[in-house]
Amino acid sequence: MDKGRFAVPAGVTPWATALGVAALMLGTGLSGPHPSGGLGVLGSVLLVAGGLALAAYRRAPLGVLAVTGVCAVGCLAAGFDALAVSYLVAVYGAVRAGHRKITLVVSVALVAVLHLTALVFHKGGVGEALAQARHTLELAWLIAAFAAGEAVRQAERRADEAERTREETARRRADEERLRIARELHDSLTHQISVVKVQSEVAVHVARRRGEPVPEALLAIQEAGREASRELRATLEALRDDDTAPPHGLDHIPGLVERFRGTGLETTLTITGQPHPVPAAVSRTAYRIVQESLTNVARHAAATSASVLVGYRPDALAVRVDDDGKATVQSPPTPGHGLLGMRERVAALGGRLCTEPRQTGGFTVQAELPTNGAS
């Protein structure tokens, strides 16, 4: 919205319309044939009330439609001969808000009521009474107000659709750019880092096979290559993780366990409790915890078996991964980026994460993810 010098505050326009219509109707009613005395005062009040009701036509279009219709009938019954401008504006507002059928039914009923009112309260002939009713609510003006409201409604709907289309196009282009960056990173970095990693590992292996001391710099290069590979994989995964691909969740954990079982790691999956739908973020986090835990077991734990437990509770989801690796209470493994990432994911959901060596040997990862209020 224009915030410049001539911008009009949002709340001013309805009141300006209401005051303008009230003044127009009062002036028109008093300038034409109208009664005196109490009926004149009553008719004048109804003219003004119908106009002022338009101040709420955006918040309560159907309510304003009803009020202006009653005021139009009251003015006609009081003896005023004035076009029901306030009702026409109310028709425009109601149709613009999407209440086309109700507005049509109310308008047809109002036309009939106006004719009956003119026949009952007008002292002249039938022809004059019907002419006064038609003058109070001209069908041509009524159709024009209905058509104007529908035209504006359609224009606003098209504008909203165009805005949504622009947002979807921008999102799609951003996704395409993200995938392009991922491909470029993969092409330009993965090969070189893999070469450095392989060459350093070969050099360390050859040195140890010959019984020669391995230089600290070479060991540092080896470890840096491994770390760079892990970081690059994590970066590429984040770049490729867009809304067009279905995210991994609880339903994918059995397949994940099966893949690790195929690598030679004896992996079991146990599900306890009554499975029930959980928030998408909880489902994704549970999958990532199991994935990262089993990956660490396969790479670093020197374990022969691992167990995965997924427990459904009424207000939480429990995830636990145990292995029989080399970790002990006396020599716990050094936390890496994987454990840090798990901790951040769990904390973002308001859950708890415990990672520690087992008393009987091996390592355990336990997470409790709340399912109430998560998104």
C-alpha positions, -999 to 999 in steps of 0.1 A, spaced: 0 0 0 12 35 -8 24 52 23 31 84 6 17 119 11 -18 112 -2 -23 77 13 -57 72 30 -58 52 63 -78 19 59 -105 29 85 -113 63 69 -128 51 36 -158 32 51 -167 61 74 -163 86 46 -186 65 24 -211 62 52 -212 99 60 -215 108 23 -243 84 17 -261 95 49 -259 131 38 -270 123 3 -300 103 14 -311 129 40 -308 157 15 -327 138 -12 -354 127 12 -360 161 26 -359 178 -8 -387 156 -22 -422 147 -10 -420 138 27 -443 139 57 -440 163 86 -442 157 123 -433 124 139 -432 105 107 -409 130 92 -385 127 121 -387 89 120 -380 88 83 -351 112 86 -335 90 113 -339 59 92 -323 77 62 -293 87 83 -291 53 101 -291 34 67 -262 55 55 -242 53 87 -246 15 88 -223 14 57 -193 21 80 -194 -16 88 -200 -30 53 -165 -45 52 -166 -62 86 -203 -74 85 -216 -71 49 -247 -93 55 -256 -74 87 -253 -41 69 -274 -55 40 -302 -64 65 -301 -30 83 -302 -9 51 -330 -31 38 -351 -25 69 -343 12 68 -355 14 31 -388 -3 41 -392 20 70 -386 52 50 -411 41 24 -436 33 51 -430 68 67 -438 84 33 -404 94 20 -398 91 -17 -360 86 -20 -338 61 -37 -323 35 -12 -287 44 -20 -275 28 12 -290 -5 2 -273 -4 -32 -239 2 -16 -246 -26 8 -254 -49 -22 -221 -40 -37 -203 -48 -5 -220 -81 1 -214 -93 -35 -178 -82 -33 -174 -102 -1 -187 -133 -20 -223 -135 -7 -239 -135 -41 -268 -160 -35 -278 -145 -1 -277 -110 -16 -299 -121 -45 -325 -138 -23 -326 -108 1 -329 -83 -28 -358 -102 -44 -375 -104 -10 -369 -67 -4 -384 -57 -38 -416 -77 -29 -418 -62 6 -414 -27 -8 -443 -32 -31 -465 -46 -3 -454 -17 20 -463 9 -7 -497 -7 -12 -504 -7 25 -492 27 35 -497 48 3 -530 67 2 -531 71 -36 -539 46 -63 -523 12 -69 -503 25 -98 -488 54 -78 -480 30 -49 -461 6 -72 -443 35 -89 -432 48 -55 -419 13 -45 -400 10 -78 -385 45 -72 -373 35 -38 -353 6 -53 -348 8 -90 -341 -26 -106 -316 -11 -130 -296 4 -101 -299 -28 -81 -285 -48 -111 -257 -23 -116 -247 -25 -79 -247 -64 -81 -227 -64 -113 -201 -38 -98 -196 -59 -67 -191 -91 -88 -167 -74 -111 -146 -61 -82 -147 -95 -66 -134 -112 -98 -107 -86 -102 -95 -91 -66 -95 -129 -71 -75 -126 -102 -50 -103 -84 -47 -128 -56 -41 -157 -80 -15 -136 -99 3 -129 -66 3 -166 -56 16 -174 -91 45 -150 -87 53 -164 -52 53 -200 -66 74 -190 -95 99 -172 -72 100 -203 -49 105 -226 -79 134 -205 -92 150 -205 -58 147 -243 -56 163 -245 -91 191 -222 -81 197 -242 -50 199 -274 -69 222 -258 -95 246 -247 -66 245 -282 -53 255 -297 -86 283 -272 -90 296 -279 -55 295 -316 -63 313 -313 -96 340 -289 -84 347 -301 -49 338 -337 -44 364 -351 -68 393 -330 -55 385 -338 -18 381 -375 -26 415 -375 -43 431 -358 -13 414 -381 11 423 -413 -8 459 -402 -14 464 -393 23 450 -427 34 472 -445 10 503 -426 22 494 -434 58 488 -471 50 521 -474 31 541 -457 58 526 -480 85 532 -511 64 569 -502 60 571 -495 97 580 -459 92 566 -431 115 536 -413 100 541 -376 100 516 -356 120 509 -334 91 499 -364 70 475 -376 97 461 -341 99 455 -341 62 438 -375 64 415 -363 92 408 -330 74 399 -349 42 374 -371 61 359 -341 79 356 -321 46 338 -351 30 313 -352 58 307 -315 57 303 -315 20 278 -343 21 258 -324 48 259 -292 28 248 -309 -4 220 -327 15 207 -294 29 209 -277 -5 190 -306 -21 164 -308 7 136 -288 -10 98 -290 -7 95 -308 -41 109 -340 -27 90 -359 0 110 -357 33 121 -388 51 102 -397 82 91 -425 104 78 -445 75 113 -447 60 130 -460 91 124 -497 83 140 -492 49 169 -474 65 175 -503 90 173 -528 61 200 -509 42 224 -509 72 216 -546 77 228 -551 41 262 -536 50 269 -564 75 258 -546 106 232 -568 125 205 -542 129 171 -547 145 140 -525 147 115 -526 175 83 -505 176 64 -502 208 31 -485 217 2 -478 194 15 -460 162 -4 -428 155 2 -397 133 29 -373 146 38 -338 134 60 -338 103 89 -321 121 89 -349 147 88 -376 121 117 -360 102 138 -355 133 133 -392 144 145 -404 110 176 -381 111 184 -393 146 183 -430 135 202 -422 103 230 -403 120 233 -428 149 235 -459 126 260 -440 104 282 -433 134 280 -470 144 290 -482 110 319 -458 107 334 -454 141 320 -478 167 336 -511 154 302 -527 164 287 -559 152 251 -552 161 228 -522 167 192 -520 178 167 -493 170 137 -487 192 108 -464 183 82 -459 211 49 -442 206 35 -425 236 3 -404 240 23 -371 241 58 -380 229 78 -401 206 108 -420 220 138 -430 198 167 -451 210 197 -465 192 221 -489 210 252 -506 197 278 -530 211 308 -510 199 341 -501 215 329 -471 235 332 -474 273 324 -452 302 361 -447 308 368 -438 271 337 -421 257 339 -410 220 345 -374 211 312 -357 201 312 -347 164 290 -326 141 265 -354 138 257 -355 175 256 -317 176 232 -316 147 209 -341 165 210 -321 197 200 -289 178 171 -307 160 158 -321 193 161 -288 211 142 -270 184 112 -293 191 115 -288 229 126 -324 234 155 -341 253 185 -360 239 209 -382 258 241 -396 242 265 -417 264 284 -449 266 266 -479 280 277 -496 312 279 -529 294 299 -514 265 289 -497 234 270 -464 229 234 -453 232 214 -424 218 181 -417 234 157 -389 223 123 -379 235 103 -357 211 71 -341 223 42 -345 198 19 -319 214 23 -284 198 51 -294 175 49 -284 138 
